[in-house]
Amino acid sequence: MPDAMSNGLPALLLAQATENDELRQQLATAQGLLLEPAIDAGQLPVRLEAIQHERDAWKQEVERLTV
């Protein structure tokens, strides 16, 4: 019976470790790309509220000037 070392087990382990490292790098890249849009999305409710307040202020100004 051949032993595991002569079966190419070290090469298989090295290939798996290399693939794992490549996948970790791809994941880190994807996370980096998603971080800024996620932050922007989290700020949308605050921005929307500010726009609504500005709209309401303009409406009040128009009503004041047309009366």
DRENTITOR-263530 format. One record per residue: residue in three letters; x, y, z of N, C-alpha, C, O in turn. Coordinates in steps of 0.02 Angstrom, whole numbers, plus 32768, in hexadecimal, padded with zeros to 4 digits. Atoms other than C-alpha are relative to their C-alpha. Layout:
ALAXYZXYZXYZXYZ;...
//
This chain:
MET802B7FC58000800080008000802D803E800080588045802C;PRO7FD67FC58003804E80A87FCD7FEF802F803A7FB68035804F;ASP800F7FD27FC88062812680587FE580427FE47FED80517FA9;ALA80237FC38014800581CE8054802F80327FE1801B80587FB4;MET7FD17FCF801A80A18234803180107FF37FB7801A80227F91;SER7FF1800E804580C181DA7F8E7FC280067FD47FC780047F97;ASN803F7FF88024800A81EF7F5C7FF680467FE57FC680527FC0;GLY800A7FBB8014802082A87F3E7FD8802880327FC0805E8022;LEU80257FDC7FCC7FCC82DA7FE0801E8045800E7FF980758014;PRO7FE57FBD7FF5804783687FFE7FEE80307FC87FDF806B7FD5;ALA80127FD48039802483AD7F507FB7801380057FA5804C7FF7;LEU80477FF27FF97F69839F7F6F7FF4803380377FCC8061802F;LEU80077FD17FC97F7883F98015801880467FEC7FF980787FFD;LEU7FE67FBF80187FE184827FC57FCF80217FD07FC2805D7FD4;ALA80327FE5802F7F6184967F397FC4801B80257FAA80508014;GLN803A7FEA7FD87ED484A37FB98010804080267FE7806E8029;ALA7FEC7FC47FDB7F34852280208005803C7FD27FF180737FE4;THR7FFA7FCA80317F5985897F857FBB80197FEB7FAE80557FE7;GLU80447FED80137EA385867F4E7FDD802580387FBA8056802C;ASN801D7FE07FC67E6C85B57FFD8019804880067FF180768013;ASP7FE47FBD7FFD7EE2864A7FFC7FE3802D7FC97FD380677FD6;GLU801C7FD980377EA386837F527FB78013800E7FA3804B8000;LEU80467FF17FEF7DEF86767F8D7FFA803480377FCE805F8035;ARG80007FCD7FCB7E1686DB8029800F80457FE37FF080777FF6;GLN7FF07FC180207E6487627FBD7FC4801B7FD87FB680567FD9;GLN803B7FEB80267DCB87657F4B7FC98019802F7FA7804A8020;LEU80327FEB7FCF7D5987727FE380118045801C7FE5806F8023;ALA7FEB7FBF7FE67DBE880380297FF380377FCC7FDE806D7FDE;THR800D7FCF80357DB2885C7F817FB5800F7FFB7FA280497FF6;ALA80487FF680047CF688417F787FE58028803B7FBB80548033;GLN80167FDB7FC57CDF887F802A801380497FF97FED8076800C;GLY7FEA7FBB800A7D44891A80007FD380257FD07FC380607FDA;LEU802B7FE080327CD8893D7F687FBA800E801B7F9A803E8006;LEU80447FF87FE57C37892A7FCD7FFC8031803B7FC68048804C;LEU80007FD77FC47C6B899380627FE480467FF47FB8805C8019;GLU80177FBC800C7C518A4080187FB680037FED7F92802D8009;PRO80487FFF800E7BA68A197FCA7FD57FF0803E7F9F800C8046;ALA802680117FC37B6E89CD80707FFC803D802E7FC8804A804C;ILE7FFF7FC37FD67BA28A6B80CD7FD080337FE27FA880528006;ASP802D7FD080227B498AD7804B7FB67FEC800B7F8C80178018;ALA804580177FF77AAB8A6C80597FE9800E80477FAE801E8052;GLY80127FF27FBB7AAE8A8181157FF08049800C7FCC805A803B;GLN800B7FB87FF87AB08B3E81007FC380197FD97FAF80527FE1;LEU80387FEA80297A1D8B4280877FC4801A80287FA9804E8016;PRO80397FE57FDA79948B57810C800D8047801A7FE080708019;VAL7FEF7FBD7FE779EE8BEE81557FFE80327FC77FE380697FCF;ARG80017FD3803A7A078C3A80A97FB9800D7FE87FA780467FD7;LEU80457FF9801679528C1A807A7FDA8030802F7FB3805A8018;GLU80217FD47FD079168C6F8119801580497FF57FEC80767FF9;ALA7FE87FBC800C79838D0780F57FE0801D7FC27FCE80587FC1;ILE80207FE8803E793D8D1480457FB78010800C7F9D80427FF2;GLN80467FF37FF1788C8D0780877FF7804180277FC88067801B;HIS80037FC17FDA78AD8D948103800B803C7FD27FEA806F7FD7;GLU7FF37FCA803078F58DFE80787FC4800C7FD37FB280467FC6;ARG803D7FFA8029785D8DDA800B7FC9802580267FA98052800C;ASP80347FE07FD777E98E0B8099800E804A800A7FE08073800A;ALA7FEE7FBA7FF878488EAD80B47FF180277FC07FD980607FC4;TRP800F7FDE803F78398ED87FFB7FB580087FF77F9E803C7FE0;LYS80497FFA8005777E8EB380007FE68039802B7FBC80608015;GLN80157FCA7FD377698F268094801280457FE37FEC80757FE9;GLU7FE97FC0801E77CC8FAE803B7FD280127FC67FC0804D7FBF;VAL802D7FF38039775F8F9E7F9F7FBC8016801A7F9F80467FFF;GLU80407FEE7FE476C18FA5800880028047801D7FD3806E8016;ARG7FF97FBD7FE37702903E8063800180367FCA7FE4806B7FD3;LEU7FF97FCE8036772B90987FC07FC180067FD57FB5803A7FB6;THR803C7FFE802B7687906C7F697FC2801780257F8D801E8007;VAL803B7FEA7FDA761390A57FF47FFA804B7FFE7FCB8066801C;
//
